[in-house]
Amino acid sequence: MAAWGSAHAEGKTLTVTSFGGAYGAAQKVHQIDPYMKETGNNVLFENYTGGVAEIKAQVQAGKIQWDVVDIETIDLERACSEGLLEVIPRDILLPGADGTPAEEDFIPQALENECGVGEIVWATVYAYNNKTIGDKKPSTIEDLFDLKKFPGKRALRKRPQVNLEWALLADGVKPEDVYKVLATPEGQARAFAKLDTIKNDIVWFDSWSQAPQLLNDGGAIMVQSANGRFFEAIKKEGKPFTMVWDGNLFDLDAWGIVKGTPNLEEAKKFVAFTTSTKALAGFQDVAYGPPRQSSMALVDKAVIEHLPSSHVKEGIKADGIFWADYGESLGEKFNEWLLK
């Protein structure tokens, strides 16, 4: 105990960034706090708004401020290909609680990228407030773009990802063809033209944590967000929100380790500990699916219908490789379009 107390007193400090809100709260309860208790290390748990810009700035400047980042796999591909993240060896990962080797226990998508280890399966959806929507209720991605049928503001996250896919879906492109069309200049023009039809009625926000508040206070009648944000507001706060799963973009979040961190070995231990069976099962609290089979065995059956994995047929998988290839150019086009 004396030795443990000494280790505790001299514990290392890791800086870990994620997305805040209900999701961040679940991470703190099921990942961060248990890690600190087990190791005696301290975690500075900070929020960021996603993307790769801040990571890139730190790596290029050689001034690493973050050790581990929660990164959407749509950004993971790009960050890894640009050398902004460390490769995470698979042999550091813990076996499942039932003894299953990690590489068999995780779903394949969770370990597809060598720079990341998947934590959750989640989806971007939109929701409406039953108190403000009126008599007609939206049920499709087309309804989000229909100002005649549903007049009012729409709140969307200020980035091209998801918004361009949704624009093409609403314009009649088949789900399986979305990325093929979006890879062409004509398809990109078509997506921006569709966004033009609602541009004057869009309220832009930067962080998922802002979304439930916009829907609650009437800032918009339809709001885009990660499904867990709305689930939290509905289940924990009793908000009269309804999620629309049609056209959802489902994806994973993963832990990545920032290239050049001086705390590399401890960062690896952190990733291993926080992607264990029990830690990942805790995300049922905010309706995100764990990417480990052994974790699914611990999920409350009443929650399963609210998990994105139950609605994959209504949506499409976000294509991280596409965004690694086109993210920079479409980001520039998106910013130019915003200024028009």
Order of alpha helices (4+ residues) and beta strands (2+ residues): alpha-beta-alpha-alpha-beta-alpha-beta-alpha-alpha-beta-alpha-beta-alpha-alpha-alpha-beta-alpha-beta-alpha-beta-alpha-alpha-alpha-beta-alpha
